[in-house]
Amino acid sequence: MPGLTPTTFWFLRHGETDWNAQGLSQGRTDIPLNQVGLAQARRAARTLAALPIATIVASPLKRAQRTAEIAAQALGLPLTLDPDLQEVNFGEQEGLPMGDWYDDWIAGTYTPKGAETFAELRARTVRGINAALVHPGPVLVVAHGALFRALRMEAGLEANVRTPNALPLLMDPPKAGEAAWTITPAVLAAEE
């Protein structure tokens, strides 16, 4: 499998949804942002507006697309959607409470019935990120939490780390002699 293109970019997980707030697995279930998520997306957009972003590519699922639309409006940029950036298909786990099965799923020893394997998600994530990085940069990728776990693993980092909603993260490729990418959270704009 080809690795990530070694190019600096920004990653943004979508704002909060009701299922996020309830601790439920969303996967491909197309849950919209809630009021908190909309406020988070607006705050992230104010933060991103101060950054030199040239291209925005997002998942077409409502929660990511709406987050990206708010950022695109603040930046005065068009938005490109890529189905490879969709959240993982969690199969029978969608709509159920997040469980303790993530480690086994990431390790490849368990996959929920009807779900994508972590290896499949990882390959799709690399394909989607690399396709985004063909565009003029810096690029902002707006996507999902489990997809970011696959990105973390591909970046040489611990995979099973929860990513905050709507926090812009700068992804820097490894420097000479280093194995892992560096992730630097942006300092969020003040609340309105």
N, C-alpha and C positions, 0 to 999 in steps of 0.2 A: 504494500500500500504506500503511495507517495505521502510524504510528510507535509506539514504546513509550510506554505511559502514564507520565508523568513523576512516578513515585512511588518513594521509597526502598524497597529490598527486599534480602534476603540471597539469595545464590546459593551452592549447594554441589554440586560435582561428586562423584559416587559415590567410594567407596573403591576400592582397587586390586583388579584381577582378575588371574588368571594371564596372560591375553592382554595386559593392560597391561604386566606385568612382562616379557613376551617381545617387546614392541614390535609387536604385531599389531593390525590394524584390526578393531574389534569390530562397529561399526554396530548392526544390529538383532539380531545373534546374541546370545542371552540367556545371557551368561556370568555366573556368580555371583561374589560377593566371595571372595577368598582370605583366609588367616589375617591377612596384613598389612592387607588391606582392612577386615576386621572390626575390627582394632585401631584403624585410622585413623578408622573411623566412630564408634567409642566415644569416641575423643579429641575428634573434632569435636562430638559430642553433649555432652560435658562443657563445651566452649567455648560452645556454643549455649545451654546451660541457664542461663548467666549473662546472656543477652541477652533483650530484651523482644520475643519472637516470639509472634505471635497465631495464625498459620495456617501449615500445611505442605502444599505441593502438590508432587508428584513424578511422575517418569516411572514407568510400570508395569514397565519392564524390571527383572529381579531385582537387578542391582547397584545401581541407584538406589533401588528400592523398599526393599531391606534397609537401605541407608544411612539412608533417611528414617525407617524404622520405629525404628531405634536412636535417632535424634534425637527422634522423636515420644514415645518412651517416657521419655527424659530430661526432656522439656519438659512431659509430661503432656497432650499435645495429640492430637487425631485426625489422621489422614492422608487427604488427598484425592489420587487418582491422575488424571492427565490424559494421554491418548495423544499429544496434541500436543507433550508434553515428551520423547517418546522420542528416542533417538539417531537420527541420519541413517541411512537405508538406503544402505550402501556397495556394494550389488550384488556384482559379482564380486571386489571388493577385500576382502570380509570374510574374516578368517582369514589374510590375507597380511600380510607385514611392511609397516609404515608406509613409504610411499614419498615421493618428492620431487614428487608430483603435486598436493599440497594447494594450492599457490599457483595452479596452473592451474584447479583445481576451484573455488576461491574466485573467481577472475577470470571464471569462466563459459566458459573455452575448452576444458575437458575435464571429462567426467563419466564415471566408470566404468560399464561396461555393467550395466544393471539398477538403477542407483543413482538417488537423488534428486539433482537439481541443487542447487547452493548457494543459488540464488534461491528454490527451493521450500522448502529447510530454513529459510531466513531468514524467509519469510512464515509458516511454521508456528511458528517460534520466537516471533515477535511475537504471534501469535494465542494461543499457550500462556502466555506471560508475562503478557500483558494479561488473560487469563481468570483467572490466579492472583491478579492484583492487584485484582480485584473483591472478593476476600475481605477480612475485617478484617486490618489490618496492625499491625506489620510482618509481611510474608510471607517465608517461607523456601521457595525453589524448589530442589528436588534433581533434578539432571539429569546431563548428559553433556558431554564435552569438545568435540566438533564442534558441538553445539548452542550451547555457550558461544562458539565462534568466530563463529557467526551473530549471537549476542547482542552480542558486542563490535563487530561491524561496524555493527549497527543503532544501537549506542550511540556511534558516531562514533570508534571506536578501531581500531587495527590488528587485523585479524581473526586472522591466522595466528600466534597465541600459544598455546603449550601451557599448560593450566590444571592446577595440581597436584591430585592426588586428595585429597578430603576436607579442603579448606581453605575455611572459610566466607569469602565475599567480600561486602562491603557495596557495593551498587550505588546510587550517588547520581545523580539526574538533573542535567543541566547547570544551573548558576546563570545569572542574567541575563548576557548577553554572551558566554557560553561555548557551544561547539558540542558538546563531548563529555561523556559521563558520567564520573564518577570511581569508581574501584574501589579499595576499601581492604580488604586482608586482615585478618582477625581475628588476634589474638595467641592461639595455640593453648594450651589448658590443658596443664599439666604432664603428663608421661608417668606412667602408674600403675605 
